[in-house]
Amino acid sequence: MLKGKTVVLGVTGSIAAYKIASLASMLVKAHADVHVIMTPNATNFIHPITFETLTNHKCLVDTFDRDFEFKVNHVNLAQSADIMMIAPASADVIAKLAHGIADDMLTTTALACKAPIYISPAMNTNMFTNPITQDNIATCEKYGMHVIAPATGYLACGDTGAGKMPEPETLYEYILKEIACEKDLNGKKILVTAGPTQEAIDPVRYITNHSTGKMGYAIARRAMLRGAEVTLVTGPVSIAPPPFVKVVPVISAQDMYDAVMQEAEKQDIIIKSAAVADYRPSHPAEEKVKKKEGDMAILLTRTWDILGTLGQRKIEVEQESSGGTDADRKPFPYLCGFSMETQDMVKNSREKLSKKHVDMIVANNLKQEGAGFGTDTNCVTLITSEETRELPLMSKEEVADALLNSILQYNQ
């Protein structure tokens, strides 16, 4: 994901410095070109050789080190960086960054750097909450630096509170969000639905399906990385939601209907990939239904059709605005639904496209190997009124990108 990208990591004197070795390793595995700059105090917590082994680059500490290829190192690194992250960032270095003090290799590089700079404070909680430190953090933000809020917890000094550096996996996600993808969805608001719904039979049983949410979560993640403001309305799943996304958890089809309708007209694009129950028990029992001899029947009632309702609203909005000027028209969000079939996939999906008045249907066949519920891959066909485009077997993140690319063609 980071091939061709240069990441500069600044490491300062904090006990959390040892964790940055894991971050450097993750970045190298993602094919980033990683360079590490340490303050002299940081070398008391982790040795530069660790970073040199992981990155295959000399770890810079001394501004006046003569054992280097003849380049002005702090200027060269600052110019080549796609992002600079200072983690952990001590109160001392944050103060220097806020006031333009450049007295070591790390701070001189930061001052010369025009790439985005991310700062992850890590220190004693009283140092972090000290008004002087808070003013310095605010000053860094005023000058365009991004400050990652520290976690709250037990600190190495024995105190409990804010000041704990987030885990390397979290810092990695910030780097991905900044530089992994072109921001071709910047300014777009996208709503994605994902996962199954659960329709209660009684307090301990429910009707559901095999959806794991992987496809919808992949779409939400890729849209976020490409710059969109994403709202994820999700049924109950066992996977972690993507970061930097507004997550709206729901349980039933009615919950999902209410959440989608509340958010719908704020969006530019709506992608309905959730596997919503078509029916629910008409009269859920308030107490557990006891087992009896013989068979049992459950009366089912149709749930609200979320995609169909959105499609009908789209028609109404277009009719209401048809007589006005272009400036008066407020387009309804681009609607993309999913269709999962076991037979006549294209025929049934095209009928759904027309019946529900949507712009695109993403169709896949449950019987096709590598497609459907629970897999990390999918094989889909993109269907619009103009074309039917079959995609090869891909990872779900690749499918998500292909889908977003296709939507962008119609929704600029």
C-alpha positions in Angstrom: 0.0 0.0 0.0 2.9 2.4 0.6 5.2 1.5 -2.3 7.1 4.6 -3.5 6.2 6.5 -0.3 8.9 7.9 2.0 8.1 8.0 5.7 10.3 9.8 8.2 9.9 8.7 11.8 11.1 11.0 14.6 11.7 9.3 18.0 12.2 11.2 21.2 13.2 10.4 24.8 10.2 8.5 26.1 9.7 4.9 27.4 7.3 4.4 24.5 10.2 4.7 22.0 10.6 0.9 21.9 7.2 0.5 20.3 8.2 2.5 17.2 10.3 -0.5 16.1 7.0 -2.3 15.5 5.7 0.7 13.5 8.9 0.8 11.4 8.5 -2.9 10.7 4.9 -2.5 9.6 5.8 0.4 7.3 8.6 -1.6 5.7 6.3 -4.6 5.1 4.0 -2.2 3.3 6.9 -1.3 1.1 7.5 2.2 2.4 10.9 3.8 2.4 11.4 4.4 6.1 14.0 6.7 7.7 14.3 7.2 11.4 15.7 10.2 13.3 16.3 10.0 17.0 17.0 12.6 19.6 20.1 11.8 21.8 17.8 11.1 24.7 15.8 8.5 22.7 18.9 6.4 22.3 18.7 5.7 26.1 15.5 3.8 25.5 16.2 1.9 22.2 19.4 1.6 20.2 19.7 3.1 16.7 20.9 -0.3 15.4 17.4 -1.7 15.9 16.0 0.9 13.4 18.9 0.5 11.0 18.3 -3.3 10.9 14.6 -2.8 10.3 14.8 0.0 7.7 18.2 -0.7 6.0 19.0 3.0 6.5 21.4 4.8 8.8 19.5 6.0 11.8 20.3 9.7 12.2 21.0 11.2 15.6 23.9 13.6 15.4 23.4 16.7 13.3 27.2 16.9 12.7 27.9 13.2 12.1 30.6 13.0 9.4 30.0 9.3 8.5 27.4 9.9 5.8 26.9 10.3 2.1 27.6 14.0 1.3 24.1 15.5 1.4 22.6 18.0 3.9 20.7 15.2 5.6 18.0 17.2 7.4 17.2 19.1 4.2 17.4 16.0 2.0 15.0 13.9 4.2 12.6 16.9 4.6 12.4 17.2 0.8 11.9 13.5 0.1 9.3 12.8 2.9 5.7 12.1 2.1 4.9 12.3 5.8 6.8 12.8 9.0 5.6 11.3 12.2 7.1 12.2 15.6 6.2 9.4 18.0 6.7 9.3 20.8 6.8 13.1 21.1 8.1 14.4 24.4 7.0 17.7 26.0 10.5 19.1 25.3 10.3 18.4 21.5 6.7 19.6 21.3 7.8 22.9 22.8 10.7 23.2 20.3 8.4 22.4 17.4 5.9 25.0 18.6 8.5 27.8 18.7 10.7 26.9 15.7 13.7 25.8 17.8 16.0 23.6 15.7 18.9 22.4 17.8 19.2 18.7 16.8 18.7 16.5 13.7 15.0 15.8 14.5 13.9 19.4 15.0 15.9 20.8 12.1 14.4 18.2 9.8 10.9 19.0 11.0 11.4 22.7 10.5 12.5 22.1 6.9 9.7 19.6 6.2 6.8 20.7 4.0 5.1 17.3 4.1 2.3 16.6 6.6 3.7 16.3 10.2 2.0 14.1 12.8 2.8 14.4 16.5 2.0 11.7 19.0 2.5 13.1 22.5 3.7 10.7 25.2 4.5 11.8 28.7 3.5 11.9 32.3 -0.2 12.9 32.6 0.6 16.0 34.6 3.1 17.1 32.0 0.6 16.5 29.3 -2.3 18.5 31.0 0.1 21.3 32.1 -1.3 24.5 30.4 2.1 25.2 28.9 2.2 21.9 27.1 -1.4 22.4 26.0 -0.6 25.8 24.6 2.4 24.3 22.8 0.2 21.6 21.3 -2.3 24.2 20.2 0.5 26.2 18.6 1.7 23.2 16.7 -1.9 22.7 15.4 -2.2 26.4 14.5 0.9 25.9 12.2 -0.7 23.0 10.5 0.8 20.0 12.3 -1.6 17.1 13.2 -1.6 16.1 16.9 -2.8 12.5 17.7 -4.6 12.5 21.0 -2.8 10.3 23.5 -4.5 7.3 25.0 -5.6 7.2 28.7 -4.3 4.4 30.9 -1.6 3.3 33.3 1.6 5.1 32.5 5.2 3.8 33.0 5.7 6.4 35.8 2.9 4.8 37.8 0.3 7.5 37.2 -3.0 6.8 35.4 -4.4 9.3 33.0 -3.9 10.9 29.5 -0.4 10.8 28.1 0.0 7.2 26.8 1.2 6.9 23.2 -1.4 5.0 21.1 -0.3 1.5 19.9 1.8 1.2 16.7 -1.2 -0.2 14.8 -3.1 3.0 15.5 -0.2 5.2 14.4 0.1 3.1 11.2 -3.5 3.8 10.4 -2.9 7.6 10.6 0.0 7.2 8.1 -2.2 5.1 5.7 -5.0 7.6 5.9 -2.6 10.5 4.9 -0.6 8.9 2.1 -1.8 5.5 1.1 -4.3 6.6 -1.6 -5.0 9.5 -4.0 -7.8 11.6 -2.4 -10.1 11.3 -5.4 -13.2 11.1 -3.1 -12.2 14.2 -1.1 -15.3 16.2 -0.3 -17.7 13.3 -0.9 -20.0 12.0 1.8 -20.6 8.3 1.5 -23.0 6.1 3.5 -22.3 2.3 3.6 -24.4 -0.4 5.1 -22.9 -3.7 6.1 -23.4 -7.0 7.9 -26.6 -8.9 8.8 -29.6 -7.9 10.8 -31.1 -9.9 13.6 -34.9 -10.2 14.0 -35.9 -11.3 17.5 -38.1 -14.4 18.0 -37.8 -14.1 21.7 -35.2 -12.7 24.2 -32.7 -15.4 23.3 -33.3 -16.3 19.7 -33.4 -14.4 16.4 -33.5 -14.9 12.6 -30.4 -13.8 10.7 -28.1 -14.8 7.8 -24.4 -15.6 7.2 -23.2 -12.1 6.4 -19.9 -11.2 8.1 -19.8 -7.6 7.0 -16.4 -8.0 5.2 -17.5 -6.5 1.9 -19.2 -3.4 3.4 -16.3 -2.8 5.8 -13.9 -3.0 2.9 -15.9 -0.4 1.0 -16.0 1.9 4.0 -12.3 1.5 4.6 -11.3 2.2 1.0 -13.6 5.1 0.7 -12.1 6.6 3.9 -8.5 6.1 2.6 -9.5 7.9 -0.7 -10.7 10.9 1.3 -14.4 10.4 1.7 -16.4 11.3 4.8 -17.8 7.9 5.6 -20.8 6.8 7.7 -21.0 3.0 8.3 -24.4 1.7 9.4 -23.6 -1.8 10.5 -25.4 -4.8 11.8 -23.8 -7.1 14.4 -20.4 -8.5 13.2 -17.2 -9.8 14.7 -14.7 -7.6 12.8 -13.4 -4.2 14.0 -14.7 -1.2 12.1 -12.3 0.8 10.0 -10.8 3.8 11.7 -11.8 7.5 10.9 -15.3 6.4 10.0 -18.6 7.3 11.7 -20.0 4.0 12.9 -23.7 3.6 13.5 -24.4 0.1 15.1 -27.8 -1.4 14.6 -29.5 -4.7 15.3 -32.7 -5.2 13.4 -33.9 -4.3 9.9 -36.1 -1.6 11.4 -33.0 -0.1 13.2 -31.1 0.0 9.9 -34.0 1.5 8.1 -34.3 4.3 10.7 -30.5 5.0 10.7 -30.3 5.1 6.9 -33.3 7.4 6.5 -31.9 9.7 9.1 -28.6 10.0 7.3 -29.6 9.6 3.6 -30.1 13.0 2.3 -26.9 14.3 3.8 -24.9 12.0 1.6 -23.5 12.1 -2.0 -23.4 8.3 -2.4 -25.2 5.5 -0.6 -23.9 1.9 -1.0 -26.3 -0.7 0.5 -24.2 -3.8 0.9 -25.9 -5.1 4.1 -27.7 -8.4 4.0 -31.0 -7.1 5.5 -33.7 -9.5 6.6 -36.7 -9.5 4.3 -39.0 -10.8 7.1 -39.3 -10.6 10.8 -41.4 -12.4 13.4 -44.7 -10.7 13.6 -45.0 -11.0 17.4 -41.7 -11.5 19.2 -42.2 -13.3 22.5 -41.4 -11.3 25.7 -40.3 -14.5 27.4 -38.3 -17.4 26.1 -40.4 -19.7 24.0 -40.4 -23.1 25.7 -39.8 -26.3 23.7 -42.9 -28.4 23.1 -43.8 -31.6 21.4 -44.4 -31.3 17.7 -43.6 -28.6 15.2 -43.8 -24.9 15.7 -44.7 -22.2 13.2 -43.6 -18.5 13.3 -45.7 -15.9 11.6 -43.4 -13.6 9.6 -44.1 -10.0 8.5 -42.3 -8.2 5.7 -39.6 -5.7 6.8 -39.3 -2.2 5.3 -37.5 -2.2 2.0 -34.7 0.3 2.6 -33.3 0.3 -1.0 -36.8 0.5 -2.5 -37.7 3.4 -0.2 -34.6 5.3 -1.1 -35.2 4.7 -4.8 -38.8 6.0 -4.6 -37.6 9.0 -2.7 -35.0 9.6 -5.5 -37.8 9.6 -8.1 -39.8 12.1 -6.0 -36.8 14.4 -5.5 -36.0 14.4 -9.2 -39.6 15.2 -10.1 -39.8 18.0 -7.6 -36.7 19.7 -8.9 -37.3 19.0 -12.6 -39.0 22.4 -13.2 -36.4 24.5 -11.5 -33.0 25.9 -12.6 -29.8 24.0 -12.3 -28.9 26.1 -9.2 -32.2 25.1 -7.5 -31.7 21.3 -8.0 -30.4 19.3 -5.2 -29.5 15.9 -6.5 -30.5 12.8 -4.5 -27.5 10.6 -3.5 -26.2 8.1 -6.0 -27.7 4.8 -5.1 -25.9 1.5 -5.3 -27.4 -1.7 -4.1 -26.2 -5.3 -3.8 -27.9 -8.4 -5.1 -27.0 -11.9 -4.0 -28.4 -14.6 -6.2 -28.2 -18.4 -6.7 -29.7 -18.4 -10.2 -30.4 -16.0 -13.1 -28.0 -13.5 -11.4 -27.9 -10.9 -14.1 -31.6 -11.1 -15.1 -32.8 -10.9 -11.5 -30.3 -8.1 -10.6 -31.3 -6.0 -13.6 -34.9 -6.4 -12.6 -34.0 -5.2 -9.1 -32.1 -2.2 -10.6 -35.3 -1.1 -12.5 -37.9 -2.0 -9.9 -36.1 -0.1 -7.1 -35.0 2.9 -9.2 -31.3 2.7 -8.2 -28.3 3.7 -10.2 -26.2 0.6 -9.8 -26.5 -3.0 -8.6 -23.5 -5.1 -7.5 -24.4 -8.7 -8.2 -22.8 -11.9 -7.1 -23.7 -15.6 -7.1 -23.5 -17.5 -3.9 -22.7 -20.7 -5.7 -19.5 -19.2 -7.3 -16.3 -20.3 -5.6 -14.6 -17.4 -3.8 -17.7 -15.2 -3.7 -20.4 -14.5 -1.1 -20.5 -14.6 2.7 -17.4 -15.0 4.9 -14.7 -15.0 2.2 -11.9 -12.6 1.8 -12.5 -12.5 -2.0 -15.5 -11.7 -4.2 -16.5 -12.0 -7.8 -19.1 -9.4 -8.8 -20.9 -8.0 -11.8 -21.6 -4.2 -11.9 -24.9 -3.5 -13.5 -26.2 -0.1 -14.5 -28.8 1.0 -17.1 -25.9 1.5 -19.6 -23.7 -1.5 -19.0 -23.1 -4.9 -17.4 -19.5 -5.3 -16.4 -18.2 -8.6 -14.9 -15.1 -8.3 -12.7 -12.7 -11.1 -12.1 -12.1 -12.8 -8.7 -10.5 -10.2 -6.5 -9.9 -9.4 -2.8 -12.8 -7.6 -1.3 -10.7 -4.4 -1.0 -9.9 -4.6 -4.7 -13.6 -5.1 -5.4 -14.3 -2.0 -3.2 -11.9 0.1 -5.2 -13.3 -1.1 -8.5 -16.8 -0.3 -7.3 -15.8 3.2 -6.1 -14.0 3.8 -9.4 -17.1 2.9 -11.4 -19.4 5.1 -9.2 -17.0 8.0 -9.7 -17.5 7.8 -13.4 -21.2 8.6 -12.9 -21.0 10.8 -9.9 -18.3 13.5 -10.2 
